[in-house]
Amino acid sequence: MSKTILVFDFGASSARAMLCKYDGERISLEEIHRFENRPITENGHLRWDIDELWEQMKIGISFGVFNGGFDAISIDTWGVDFGLIGKDGELLEKPVHYRDERTEGMPEEVYEKFSAKELFMLSGIQPMNINTIFQLHYLAQHEKNSIFRAEKLLMMPDLFAYLLTGEARNEYTEATTSQLIDCKARGWNVKLIEALELPKRIFCPIIQPGEVYGTLKPELCEEFRIEPVPVYACCSHDTASAVMAVPTTDEHFAFLSCGTWTLFGTELRHAVVTEEALETGLTNEGGYGGTTTLLKNIMGLWLIQETRRYYKKQGEEYSFADLERMAEECEPFVSFIDPNDPLFASPEDMPLKIQEFCRRTSQPVPKTAGEIMRCIYQSLACEFALTLKKISRLTGFDYKCVHMIGGGTKDKLLCRLTAQATGLTAVAGPVEATALGNGICTLVASGEIESLSRAREIIISSGLTVSYEPDGHEKWLPALERYAKLVNN
């Protein structure tokens, strides 16, 4: 008997509702609703428009009902952001966007109590000013009224599940992005929470991927004219969901999840909390079944998205395919950027920032759109190769290939350059890895698929991948040396 999961996959720029169907042999995905996720400015902060997202989510549910119904709902989102629920059970204010400027200077204030190294050793999470811990510190020190009126803190997927069920829980993989989870005990770090003067009551019970938040609220069942269905906690952090869909039978594998952020990493049984891991910029996020995803956050397709947006503002309408083609036509290895430089973290005028970086580092300054795109592409490929080398050294594992998953795998040039730079075959796909992993988690939890390994075998047999060979890797060796010197200076 077939089962259908209504999957909500929220990205940082768009979201969609999809029906994940399993007929006993094959898994399929059908997109039934896609909508934009545009931040708004309200009360002096950049925020997520939760009211609009909730309305679109309800539209997604109605489309799911119209398209034959579903047996369960599960949700994944980006990490670190949250909403605060008051005593009356209502959201106190719209959740603040991780790119809001309120966390400027907050890490330095927290470091007066705990150094960056201490925080990393406790949580396994690389300190970044966007992390929940620094957002909460801002509230505790500068907007006390907000945090001390709160009764519950709900990370974004938990918040959507709360709107559906009325149950307040914190799913583990998402909670790890807060930097407030003890990476050894795998629960809230109460000593850290107390030391930062955060109210303990706001932190909800932790549930694991595969557990159930609750069932759809009666008023929603009445609104959509459906019977109560369970709302499952999948790996609700989108990276953890995507890793579930990596098509491999290998115990040790390297993956590259391509999206607005690019996450390069591997799946392990335990967190790697060493000084070398900290200095390398690696982080340990929670994964399925008690695993840890050791990875590096890399400023990925954001660079390309913002470059395209800049040219559109200038009246030059380029498709992503146009930009890819123009990059391919330009001379390689002329200039490089460090994709992780803070200069590129904020929106607006990305080509000008790339030119500024090249000028500051005494490199030839790219002028045309093609030259700028070539600079982005080859810099990303070099960063991937450098990160792979560091992860391999830290874990002691040699990887057979690089699994590229997510929407960025539609970019053939990025896939080809990744293979050439790393010297390994790049296996690209599935494109919809996050939504697929989301659905798989719930299908395994509900007993429809016997295990994650079986689910990955099903993905392999579905023909959702394309391989790119590392032709011409030797030509990249001088470029990789140049890039390593650039980012290590």
N, C-alpha and C positions, 0 to 999 in steps of 0.2 A: 504493500500500500504506500502510495507516495505521500510525502510530507512537504509542507511549504512553510518557510520562515519569512516573515516580513522584516527585512533588514533595513535599518537606517544607518547610513554612512555619512557622517558629518565631517567635511574637510574645512580647512581654514578659509576657503574662498567659495566653495559650493557644497551642496549636499544632495543626497538622493535617497529615494525609497526604492528598494528592489525586492523582488520575490525570488528567494533561493529555494529551488525545488530539487528533491531527491526522490527518484523512482525505484530505488533499490540497486541501481547500477550506475547511473550518471547523475552528476550535479549540474544544474543549469541556473543561470541568473537572468532575470528579466527586469529591466529598469521600467518603473511605472510612474515615477515622478522625480524631476530634478528641479532644484531651485537654488538661487544665489544665497550666499552667506555674507552679506555686506555689513561691516561694522558701522556704527553710528557714533556721533559725539553727543554726549548728554551729561550735564552737570560737571563739565570740565574734564571728562575722561572719555577715552575711546572704548566703546562697549559693543558687546554682541547684542543684536536686536532679537532678544529671546522671544518677545511677543510674536514677531513675524515668523520666527523659526517654528514656534509652537503651532501657529496657524497652518504653516506649510506641512508640518508633521501630521496634523489632522487630515489635511487633504491627501497625504500619502496613505493614511489608514483607509480613507474612503475609497481611494483607487484600488487598494489591496482587496477590499471587500468586493468591489465591482469586478475585479479580475479573478474571481473564484474563491476568495477567502484565504485564510492562513491559519496555521496551528500554533504559532508563537511569534513573539516580537523580540528582537535584540538590537542593541544600539552601540555604535562605536563613534568616538570623536577624537579630536586632537587632545593633547595633554595640558597640564598645568593650570588651566582656568577653572573657575568655580562660581557657584552662586551661594548666597547666604539666605537661609530660611528663618523667619522670625517666629515669635511665640504663637502667632495666629496661623502658622502654617503657610504663610504667603512669602514669596520672594521679596526681600527687602529692597533690592535695586537690580537693574540689569547687570549681568556679569561683565567685568572689565576685561578688555582684550589684552593679551600678553604683550602686544606691541605698544601699549600705553606707556607714557613716560614716568608713571608714578614710582617705578622701581629704580629709577636713576639714583645711585648713591646708597640704595638699601643694602646691597651685599656688604659694603664697607661697614655699615652700622652693625650688621649681624656678626661680622668678623671680629668685632670687639669682644664678643662672647665665645664664639667658635670660629676657628680659622677655616679657610677653604679646605685645607687638608683634613681637619677634624670632621667637617660636614661630609666630605666624600667618604671617609672611613666609616662613618656611622650609617650613611644611606646608600653608598655606592653610586650616587647620582652626581654628575658633574655640575658644580655650581655655575648657574647662568642667571642673569638678573631677571629673566622671565619666570623663574621657578616659583611655585606656589609659596614656598617658605618666605621669599622676599616680598611677594605681594601681601601676605598676611602680616609680615613685620611692618610694612607701610601702614596698614590699617591699625595695628596695635599701637603704633607710635604717633600717627598723624590723623587718623579718622576713627578714634576710639568709639565714637557713637555707633558706627556701623557694625563693628565686630562684636561689641559687647551687647548689642540688641539681638544678635544672632543666636539661634538655638541649634542649627544644623549647618554644616558645611557640606555641600554636594558638588563634587567635580562634575564637569559638563554632562557626561553620559548618565551619571547618577541623577542629575537634575531632570533630564528628560524622562528617565525611568520613574522618578518621583511624580512628575506631572501625569504619567500614565497610570500609576498604581497607588500613589499616596504613601508609599513605603520609602523610608530614608535609609539607604545603605551606601557604603563606599566600596566599589569594586577594586580588587587588589592591583591589577596591572596599571589602571589609571592612577590609583593612589600613589604608586611608587614615583610618579613624575613630580609629586609635591616636594620631594626631598625630606619628607617627615616620616617615612617608613624606615624602620630598623631593618637593614638588609640581611641580618642574620636571624632575628626573631620573626621577621616578616609580618610585623604588626606596627601600629602607631608607636613612634618613639616618644613615650610620655615624658621622659626626662628632658628631651630637647624641647618639646612643646611647653613644658613648665618654665624652662629657662628663658624662653622667648616671650613669656608672659602672654601666651595665647590661651583662651578659655578651653579647657579640656572637653567641655560638654558638646562642643560643635562637631567633634570628630565621631562619625557614625561607626557602627560595627562593620568590620571588613567581611566581604563575601568574595569567594573565589570564582573564576570563570567556570561557567556551567551551573552555578547555583541560580535560584530564582529570586528576583526582587519581590515579586508579588503577581497578582493578576490584574487585568485591566479593570479600572474603577467602574462601578455599576452605572454611573451617569454617562460614561463614555460608551459602555456597551449599549445603553439605551439610545444614545445619539447615533451610533453606527449600526444599530439593530443586529448585533452579533452576540454570541455567547461569550462568557469570560474566557480570555486566553492568557497563558502565562507570559510574563515579560522576563526573559532570561538575561542574566549577566554573561555576555560573551567576554572575550578579551576586549574590554571596552576601550582601551587605549588603541588607537588605530594601528600603530606599529606592531603591537602584539598580535592583533588580528591578522595583519598582513603576513607576519612570519608563519602563522599557522598554514597559510596557503603556499608556502615554498614547495615546489614540486621536486622533492628529493627523497631518496631512501637512505642517504648517508647520515650517520650519526653526527658528524661534524661538517658543517657547510657554511659558506660565506654568502650573505645576501646583501642586496642593495635595493632598498625600497625608495622608489623615485616619485617624489611629489614636490609640493612647495618647499618642504624640507626633504633632503635626501638622507636616509639613515643607512649607514654601512655597518654591518655587524655580523655576529654569529650567535648561535644558541648554545648555552652552557648550563650545567647543573648548579653552579654556584657563582656568586658575584666575584669579580676580580677587583679587589680594593687594595691596590698597591700604588706607591708613589709614581711608578712609571705609567700606570693606567691614568692617573690623575693628570700627569704632565702631558700625556698624549691626547688628552681631551676626550677620553672614553667615558661612557656612562653605563650603568647597570640597571636596566629597566625590567620590571616583572613580566614574566611570560606564562604561557599555558602549562599547567601541571607542575607548578613549582620551579619551572626553569627560569633562567636569567638571560636576558638579551643584552649581550655586551656590544655596544655600538657607539658610533660617533655621529652626532648631529652635524650635518653639512648644509650650508646654504645652497639648496639645490635649484629646482626649477623656478624658484622665486626670482633669481637673477634674470632668467629668460622672460618670465611673465612681466616683470617690471620694465625690462628693456622694450618689450613690445608695447606696453602701455605708454611709455614715454614717446615712442614714435607715433603712436595713434594721436596723442595730444598735439603733436607737431603737424598733424594732417597726413601722415604717411601710414596707410593701412597695410600692414604686413600680416600674413597668416603665419602660424608657427612653421608651416612647411616652407614658406618664403624665407624665413630667417635661417632655417636649417640649410636650405640650398645656398644662400649667400655665404654662410659660414664655410661650407664645403668648398666654395670656389676661391677662397682666400688662402694666402700663403700660410702654412702652419708654423708654429713654434716661434712666432715673432715676439709676442708679449704674453705675460701671465698675470693673474690676480690671485690673491688668497681669498677664496670664497667665504672664509669664516671671519674676515676682517670686519670689525664692528661698523665700518663705513657703509657696508652694504645691508645692514640690518633694517634700516628704516626705508619706507617707500619714497617714491618720487625721484626722477632724474637719474636713473641707474646708469645710462651711458656716460653721463658727465662724471659720475663717481668712479667708473672704471677708468676713464681718461685721467682723472685726478690721481688714482692709485698708481697707474703706470708712470705718470710724470714724477710722482713722489719717489718712486723706486728706480728712477733713471733708466726706464725702458722706452722703446719706441711707443708713441702714443697712437692707439688705433683711432682712425677717423671715420671710416664708413660704417654703416650698420653691419655689413658682412665681417669687417675686421673686428668689431666689438663682439659680435657673436662668436667668431672663431676663438677669440681670447677667452670667452666664458666657457665654451665647450671643452677646449683643451686643458683649461685650468681645473675644471671639474674632473676630467678623466685622470689628470695627474694626482689630484687629491684622493680620488678613489684608490689609485695604485699605491700611494703612500700609506693610506689608512689600512689597506689590506696587508701590507708588509708589517706594519706595527702590530696588528691584531694577531697575525701568524706568529710573530716573535713572542708575544705575551702568552698566547695559549699553547704554543708548541705544536700547533697543527698546520699541516700543509693542505691547502684546499685544492680540489680538482677543477673547480670552475667558479664563476661568480653568478649567482642567481639574481637577476634583475627583475623586480616585481613592481607592479603599480602602473599608474597612467603614463609615467615618463618613458616606459618601454615602447610606447608608440613612436618615440623619437629614434629613428634608425641610426642617425649619425651619433647620438650619444651612446647607443649600445655598441656600435662598431668601434668608437674611440675608446670606450671602456675596455673592450677585449684587447685592443692594441696596447693600451697603456699598462694594463695589469699583466699581460702575457698569458692570460687564461681565457678559455672559452667563456663567452658571456651567454648565458641561457636566459632569454628575455620572455617573461610572462609567468603567470597570467596577469593581464592588464588590470583586471578587477580584483586584485589580491585581497585588499582590505575587506570589501563586501563579502567575498568568497570565504575568507577566514572567519568573519563574523558569523556567517551562516553555518559553517562547518562546526564551530564551537557548540552552537545550539543543537545541531543534529547529533553530535557525539554525546552531548549532555542528556539529550532526550532518548538515547539508545537506538537511534535510527542508523547510525554508523558506529561500528564497534570500537574504533580507536582513531586517534589522529594519524597514525602510520597508515591505516587503511584509507583514510580520507586523502592523504597525499598520493597514495597509489592511484586513486580514482582520478586525481588531477593530472597525473603523469599520462594516464591512458586517454585523456580527453583531447590531447593535441593542441593545447593552449600556449605552447612555447615555440620560440624561434631561436636558433643558435647562431652566434657570431664568432668567427675564429680570429685568433690574435695575429693575423697577417701583418708583417712589418713591425713587430714589437721592437726589434733592434734599433729602428729609427727613432724610437721614443727614449732610448736610454740617456742621451745627452740632455734632452728636454726634462726628463725626470730629475736629473742632477740639478739643473738650473732651478727647477720648481722647488726642490727640497731646500736649497740654499735661500731662496726668496722667503719661504714661509717660516724658516727657522731663524732668520735674522732678528 
